[in-house]
Amino acid sequence: MAVASAPGKCIIIGEHAVVYGEPAIFAAVSMRTTVSAEKSNKVMYKDKRWDHNDSWPLDEVLSATEEVSSLWKSCAEKNNFSELFSNIKANRYENYKKAAMGIALKALDIDGGISIDINSQLPAGAGLGSSASLAVAAVQAIAAEYKKEISKEEVNAVAYELEKIIHGTPSGGDNSACCYGGLIWFQKPNTILSLKEEIPYKLENFILVYTNQPERTTGELVQSVRNLEENIRNHCVHEIGRLTKDMREALKIRDLETMKRTINRNQQILAKLGVSTPEIDEMVSAIKEKGGAAKLCGAGGGGMVLCYHEKKNILLETIRDLGYEPLETDLAVEGVKIENENNNT
């Protein structure tokens, strides 16, 4: 048996705009997904979070892989993934799970089956990259179990293919952050730059708060932005891109006022794109009144809020006064790693 783990991620700034080629700053978070993988003559999928315990013949998995991949290509040609998302929901992710396993096995050139056991600390659909963390950890664990020599670049590329069939056209930033870890500057199609040297200090006084479970999936929220009037969407996307560049410079020199101003303006634009919620707006307003900054984290529609204040006690008090409990997590942590490798020959 081989075991691998990968962190979740949060987006410091740049969500949604990153899908359209603007840069974003991602941080790996200390909540992780751990995947145990063991060779099998079929494909087995166990997830403790959802009490899933599935088992499929290998040919059934390969058939689902072809079906889902074909649907993805059809949606890509139309630049509309609504059919993919409704199909996923209709069968409760059953075909997606099969297809994800099939894509991973095919990409790793594995003819046999696999059994994976998933244990994740990440809430699903909260903006912390739970699916990307799972994809990265699973690919690494499966490769290790079959003794496939694989680089982080290859792990990341396969994980991105898994992300595509559930999210449609993700930027690739989530899986990159979960794979490489740390603090990264990401820009499509293939810019992944570690910011460790220019921002060597620990990111302190950032706190994550979970508001509620989003009603829409990441893919549906991305599609809703795509459906906006083009000139409105493009204006928002370009401004977020400028803010991301400002944030990078502010982080370099620890310009706290610019950091806060940039975060708050980013949230205003995300609200204009229609991906905020009343709960998020209330929290953002309360933190701004106390001299801090806050924005939704991830696709939006609920989920996680990234909060900042120079005085952490003020931030904690404000969050708790609203009835929420902050998450205990560190930012810019280690990426994917093998926890235990199969030593059998």
N, C-alpha and C positions, 0 to 999 in steps of 0.2 A: 504494500500500500504506500502511496505517495501523498503527502499533504502539502498544500500551498495556501498562502493567504495574501490578500490584497486589501489596501485601505479603501475607504470611501473618498469622496472629494467634495469640496465646496467651491463655488465660483466667487472669487473676491469681487470681480467686476467683468462684465462683458457677455452675460448670457443672452441668448436669442441672436444678438448681433454676430456672434461667432459662427452661427450657421451660414451667414452670408459673406464670410470671408474677413470679417473684422477680427482683431486680436482679442484675447481674453486672458485673465490671470486666474489660474486654478491652484488650489492648495489641496494636498492629500490630507485626510483627517484620520485620527487615530482609531476610530471605529472600523473594524475589519470584517471581511468575509473569509471564512476558512473552508476549503474544499478538500475532502479526502477522496482519492481516486484509486480504484482497484480493477484489474483486468477481469473481464467477464465474457461469457459467450452470448450475452444480450446487452441491452442498454437499460441501466437502472438509474433512477433519479429520486433522491431523498432530500427533502428540505424541512428541517425542524420548525421553521417559522410558520409554515402553512400546513403542517402535518401531511405533506405530500410523500407518497411512497409508490412511485410508478415503476413499471417494468414493461419493456417492449421488445419484441423480436427485432433483430438488426435490420431486416428488410423493411419492416414497418417504419422504422426511423428514417431510412434512406428514401422511402417513398414520400414521407412528410417533408423531408428536406427539399426534394424536387418540387413539390406542390407549393410550399411557402416561398421558395426562391423564385419560382415562376410568377407568383402573385406579386412579389416585390418588384420584379422587372416590369411587369405590366403597369403597376402604379407609378414607377419611376418615369416611364415613357409619358404618362399623363401629368406628371408633376403633382400628383394628388394621391395621398396615401390613406384616404378615409376608408377605402375598402379593406386595406390591410388591417387597420386598427379595429374595424367592426368584426372582421373575421377572427382576430385574436381574442376579442372579448366574447364572441359567440361560443367559442369552444374552450373558454377559461384557460387560455394559454397552452392547451394540450399540444397542438401542432407546433407552437413556437418552441416548447421545450424539446420536442423530438427534433425539430429542424436545427435548433442550436447545437444539440449534441451531434447531429449528423454532420453539420458544417465543420465543427471542431475536429471530428474524427477524420473527415476527408482532407481538411487542410493540413493535418499532421501526418497524413499518409498512413493511417492506421486501418487495418482490415478487420480487426476484431471488435469486440464490444467493450463496454466500460460501465462501472458502477460508481456514481459519485454521491457523496454525502455532504450536504451543505449546512453550515452553521454561520449565520450572519448576525452581526450586532447592528446592522443598518436598517432603519425603517424603510419600507418600500414606498416609492412615489413621493419622497419627501425632499428631493433636491440634493441628495447626498450620493448619487451615483450608485445606487444599490445594484442595478443590473450590470453596470460596467465593472464594478468590483467583483461580482460573481463571474462574469465572463472572463476577466483577466485571471482570477484565481483558478477557475476551472481549466482553462487552457494550459496554464503552467502545471497544474497537478496531473492532468492527463498525459502531457508530454513527459513529465518525470516518471510516471508509472510505466510508460512504454520505453523509457530510456532514450527519448528523442532529444538530441542536443538542440536547444532552441534559444535564440537571443531574445532580449527584451523587445527589440524591434519586431521580431516575428510574433511574439506573444501579443503585442499590441495590435498588429495587423489582423491576426485571426480574431481577437476580441472585438475589433471594429466590425468585422463581418457579422458577428453575433448581434451586436448592437443595432446594425442596420435593419435586421428583419423584425425587430420589435419597435424601433423608433422611426423608421423610414429613412430620413436623411440627417442623422446626427452629425455634429461637427467632428467628432472623433476626440474632442477634448476630454470628455469624461474618462474614457478608457485609457487615454494617455496619462492623465493625472494618477489614475489607479495603478497603472503599470510602472511609471517612473518614480512616482512619489515626489515629495518636496513641494516647492513652489515653482510653477512653470508658466511661461509665456507661450500660449498656443495660438496658432493661426493656420487656417486651412491654406493649402492642402497638406503641407508637411513640415511646418515650422513648430518645433518643440524645443524650447530653450529653457534650461534651468536658470533660475534667478538667484541661486544660492550665493554666488560670488558678489553680485551687486546688492543683494539684500541678505546679508549673512546673519542678521539678528533674529531672535525668536519673535514671531508675531504674537504679541500679547494684547490683552484687553479686547480681543474679538471673541464674541460669544454666539453660539448657535442656539436658536429656540425653535421648537417644533410647534406649529400652530394647529394644524389639522390635516386630515387625509384629503388630498386633492380629488375632486370628482372626475377630472379629466387626466388622461395619461400624458406623459411627456410628449409623445408623438402627436397627440391631438392638440396640445397647446402650441407646439411648433407649427402645426398645420393652420391653426387659427390666426397666427401672426402672418403666415404666408397668404392667407385669404384677405388680409387687409388691403385697402387701397394702396397701390404701389408707391405713390409719391409720399404718402404718410409713413409707410413702413421704411422706405429708404432713408428719409430724413432722420427718423429715430435711430436706425441702424448706424448711420454715419456718425451721429452725435455720440452714441455709446462707444464707438471706436475711438473717437477723440478723447473721451473721458478715460478710457482704458490706458491710453498713452500718458495722460496726466497722472493717473494713479501710479503707474510704474515709476515716474519721476518723483512723485511725492513719497513713495515707499523708500526709495533710494536715500533720500535726505531726511526722512522722518518728519516731513512737513504735515503735521497732524491736522491743521485747519483745511488744507487742500484735500487731504484724505477724506475728511468728513464731508466736505462740500461735494466732492466727486461721488461718494457713495449715495448721498441724499439726492443728487441730481439723477444718478442712474436709476434710482427707485421711481422718481417722477416719470421718467421715460417708459419704464416697464409698465407702470400703471396706465400710461397712454396707449401702450400696445395691448392692453386689456388682459394682462396676466396676473394682476394683483387681486387681493380680496379685501373685504371690509376688516377682517381680523388683522391682516398684515398692515393695512393702512392705519389702523388704530395704534398698533405697536410702534410703527415708524413715527407717527405723530408724537406719541408720548416720549420716545427717546430723543427726538429732535428738540422737544421743549426743555429737556434736561441738558442740552448742549452736546448730545451725541449724534450718531448716524446709524441708519439701518436700511436694509434692502432685502427683498426676497432673494432666495438662493436657489438657483436651478430654473426649471421651466415655469414655476409659479403655480397659480391656481390654488394656493394653499401651501402646505408643506413647511419648509424651513425658512427662517429669517436670520440673516447675518447682522449682528449688532456690534457697534463699537463705541467706546467712550474711554477717555484717558483715565478716568476714575472708575475702576471696575465695580466698586461697591455701589456707586450710583446706578450703574447699569443693571446690576443684579436686583437692586431694590425696585427699580422701575419695572423690570420684567415680572417679578413676583407680585407686585401690586396689580398687574393685569391678569393674574391667575395662571401664569405659566411658570414652568421650571426649566432653567437653562440646562443645556446638555454639557456634560463634562467631556471635553475632547480637545486634543492638541491639533495644531495645524502644521502643514509642511513635514509630515512624517515619512518614514521609509515606504517605498513602493512594494511591488509584488516580491515575494520571497518563498523559497521552499522551506517548509518547516520540518519535513521528514521525508527522506527519499527512499524509494524501493531499492533495497540492497540485494535483492534476489537476482540471480543471473538468468 
